[in-house]
């Protein structure tokens, strides 16, 4: 019953709600299932909901909000305002200082923060439809 109650149900939810596609094949010895081979691939369609996963959210922002202010934030130490945007090449940057380069770690933290705000319906640019 594991197949019906767990695997098939989880695979259906992943297909509907994320950009991940999961499939499996049973490997049998005689009639007994000995192993389950699970394959994970990209689900190009996804659910159509860009908030279904962090990856689909980032893709949506990169495709629809290039060089637009995603969020305004004050730097804690200097109190200077940062206008966080996404560049043509998909990287986050500060419009007030385009030469400022965010490290991969900083970029991941910013993407996590933006995604969290969007899920809570607090990312203003999404509410404006800009």
Buried (B, 14 or more C-beta within 10 A) or exposed (E): EEEEEEBEEEBEEBBBBBBBBBEBEEEEEEEEEEEEEEEEEEBEEBBEEBBBBBBBBBBBBBEEBEEBBBBEBEEEEEEEEBBBBBEEEEEBBBBBEEEEEBEEEEBEEBBEBBBEBBEEEEBEBBEEEE
